[in-house]
Amino acid sequence: MEAMTLVLDDREWTLAERDALPDDGHRYELIDGALVVTPSPGADHQRAVRGLFLALDRACPAEFEIFFAPFDVLLDPKTAMQPDLLIARREDVGERGVTAAPVLAVEVLSPSTQVIDRNLKLQRFERAGMPNYWLVDPKRLVLSVYELAGSRYQHIAEVAADETWATERPFPVTIEPGTLLR
């Protein structure tokens, strides 16, 4: 059985308190002051992250950088999220993380994180004005694509394992979910 994600929200955490936590293989994120503790990911999760990175890296223009978790997206003093993959403008990258909303965050779903990824993180990135948010289900090999339209995310694509999806946002790239675990 996979370990559970915990949200310790009976008090408001600070970034300094989060940073003082042990380096124990868990991912520690702050979302509006709530501490979210996530276990380390499994093999298919890591394979999906690797597959996405390879596809995105081949197409990534020089003005952007791609990062893996754990790397902070510092949206405000109470929010430091660590998406599985993120793409940011080079000028927004600091030593401690990304200091503005990235142009894309990607979360690979797992049983312990999918409720947070589909709801809490989606809403928080939407509120920050991040233009693109992707969710990948590594069990079904499905890519769910959200794009910001005004101030709200629109679910614009659900790409199955046997499909190919081409986009221009955040830059031209083609994704084939069925190949991500190779």
N, C-alpha and C positions, 0 to 999 in steps of 0.2 A: 504494500500500500504506500502511495506517495505521501510525503510529509505535507502538512497543510500550511497555507499562507496565513499569517496572523496579522491582524490590524490591532495594534495597541493604542486605543484612542481615548482612554479615560483621562488623559492629560495631554497638553500640547507640548510636543517635542521641538527642540531647536536643532539647527544644523550642527552646532558645536556638540550637543549631546549625541546626535546620531554619529558624528565623526569619531567620538570616543568609544563607540562600541567595538567589540573584538572582531578581528579578521578571521572569521570562523567558517567561511564557505557560504554563508547566507548573504542574500542581497538585502540591504537596509535602505529603504526609501522613505522620504517624507512627502506626504500629500496633504497640503493644508494643515500641517502640524501633526497629523496622525502618522505614527511609525508603522510602516508596512514591512514585515519580515518574511522573506521568501526563501525556500530551500534552493540548493543548487539544482540546475536543470539536468534532465536525463539525456540519453544519447541521441534520440530522434530530435529532440529540441535543439541540441547543439548542431546536428547535421543540417537541420532546416536553416539555422542562423548562418552556417557556413555556406550553404547553397545560395541563399539570398545575398550574402556579402559578395560572393564571386560574381553573380549576375549584375549586381549594382556597381561593383568596383570597375568592371570592364567598361561601363558606360558613364561613369562619374566624371563630370567636367572639373577642371582644375580649381574652380572657385569654391568647390565643396569638399568636405572631408567626411569619411564614414568612420563611425566608432561602434565598438561592441560594449555591452554591459560588462562590468560596472563602469559607467562613465556618466556623471551627473548632468542632468538638464536642470539648471538652477533658475526656476521661474520667479521665485521670490524668496524671502528669508524662511518661509515655512514649507517650501516645496522644492524637493530635489529628487526627481524621478530618474530611473535608469532603464530606459527601454532596451530591449535585446539588441537592436540596431538603431542607429540614428544617423541622419545626414544633416549637416549644418554648414552654413556659410563659414568660410575660414575666419572671417573677421569676428565671428561670434564665439570662437573657441578660445577659452582661457585655460590656464594650467589646471584648475579644479573642475572644469567641465564647460558645458555650453551655457552661455550667459543670456541667451534669448531663445525663443521657441525655435526648434530645428525646422527644416523644411520637410522632413519626413521622420516619423518614428515608426518602428516595426516591433510588434510584440508577437512572439511565438507562443501560442496557447499551450497550457498544461492544465491538468485537473486542479492543481493548487492555485493557479493564477488567473484562470479565464474570467471569473466574475469581476475581478479587479480590472483586468485588461479591457474587457468589453464595456465596463461601466465607469468606474472611478477614473481610470487613466484617460479613457476616451473623452469624458466630460472635462477633465482638467486641461488636456491638450486643446480641446475645442475652445475653452474659455481663454486660453493663452493665445489663440489665433494661429496655431500651427496648421499649415495648409494641407498636409497629407498625413494620414494615419492608416497603417495596414495591420491586419491581424492574419496570422498564418496558423492553420490547424494542421500540425504535423501528422496526426493520425489519419485524417481524411485527405490530406494534401490539397487544402482549399485556401485560397487567398481572398480575404475580404478587404475591399478598398473603400476608404472614406476620404472625401475631399471637402474642404471648407467652402461653403457657398454663403457669403455674407458672414454671419456669426455662428452658423450651424453646420455640422457635418451632414453631408449627404452620402448615403451608401450607394456608390456608383457602380460597383462591380463585385461579383461573386465568381471567382475563377476556379473551376474544378481541376482535378489532377490531370485530366486528358486535354485540357485547353491551353492555349497560349494567349497571353494578354500583353498588349503593347500600350504604353502610356507616354505622354510628353511631360508629366509632372512627377517628380520635380525636375526631371530631365528625361530625354528619350531613352527608354529601356524596355526590353521584352522579358517577361517572366513566364516560366513554365512550371507551375506548382508540382507536377509529376516528377520533375527532375531534381527537386530540392534535397532529397535524402541521399543522393549518389555520393 
